[in-house]
């Protein structure tokens, strides 16, 4: 990642709202970039200097999973119903014919 991208994530990193992936990227970058380490140190020394975060980053792990509830079962019931109707129709034709 470039320094500019890292500098947009550092405020989230400081406020503990960055994603796990972003945290890893920032920490890897800080190991090799003195400029970004200095930027982080400046923000840590002056909390009022931390840029406002315009859009919160949402961690994927915190997103709710879509439960397998009634909606997913409806299709199964429809397919089962169609299968039963087709089977009864075939049995009817065999008995009648």
C-alpha positions in Angstrom: 0.0 0.0 0.0 1.1 3.5 -0.6 1.8 6.0 2.2 -1.4 8.0 1.2 -3.6 4.9 1.6 -1.9 4.1 5.0 -2.4 7.7 6.2 -6.2 7.4 5.6 -6.3 4.2 7.7 -4.1 5.4 10.5 -6.9 7.4 12.2 -9.0 4.2 12.2 -6.0 2.3 13.5 -5.6 4.8 16.4 -9.3 4.7 17.3 -9.4 0.9 17.1 -12.0 0.9 14.3 -9.9 -0.5 11.4 -10.5 -3.9 10.0 -8.2 -6.8 10.9 -6.9 -6.7 7.3 -6.2 -2.9 7.5 -4.5 -3.3 10.9 -2.1 -5.9 9.3 -1.4 -3.6 6.4 -0.7 -0.6 8.6 1.6 -2.6 10.9 3.5 -4.1 8.0 3.9 -0.7 6.4 5.0 1.0 9.6 7.8 -1.5 9.8 9.3 -0.2 6.6 8.2 3.4 6.4 9.7 6.1 8.7 7.5 8.8 7.3 4.3 7.0 8.3 5.7 6.1 11.7 6.4 9.8 12.3 2.8 10.6 11.1 1.4 8.1 13.5 3.6 9.5 16.4 2.4 13.1 15.6 -1.3 12.0 15.7 -0.7 10.1 18.9 0.9 13.1 20.5 -1.9 15.4 19.5 -5.2 13.6 19.6 -7.0 16.7 18.4 -5.0 16.5 15.1 -6.6 13.2 14.2 -8.5 13.8 10.9 -12.3 13.3 11.1 -13.4 9.9 9.7 -16.0 10.6 7.0 -17.2 7.0 6.5 -16.8 4.3 9.1 -15.2 1.1 7.9 -17.2 -2.0 8.7 -15.4 -5.2 9.6 -16.8 -8.1 7.6 -16.8 -10.2 10.8 -19.4 -7.9 12.4 -21.9 -8.1 9.5 -24.8 -10.3 10.4 -25.0 -13.7 8.7 -28.2 -14.3 6.7 -30.0 -17.0 8.6 -31.4 -20.0 6.7 -34.9 -19.4 7.7 -38.4 -19.4 6.2 -37.3 -17.7 2.9 -34.8 -20.5 2.0 -37.3 -23.2 3.0 -40.1 -21.8 0.8 -38.3 -22.7 -2.4 -37.7 -26.2 -1.1 -41.5 -26.6 -0.3 -42.4 -25.3 -3.7 -40.1 -27.8 -5.4 -41.4 -30.6 -3.2 -45.0 -29.7 -4.0 -44.3 -29.6 -7.8 -42.6 -33.0 -7.5 -45.6 -34.5 -5.7 -48.0 -33.1 -8.3 -45.9 -34.5 -11.2 -45.6 -37.9 -9.4 -49.4 -38.0 -8.8 -50.0 -37.1 -12.5 -47.7 -39.9 -13.7 -49.4 -42.4 -11.4 -52.8 -41.2 -12.6 -51.8 -41.7 -16.2 -50.4 -45.2 -15.5 -53.6 -46.2 -13.6 -55.9 -44.8 -16.2 -54.0 -46.0 -19.3 
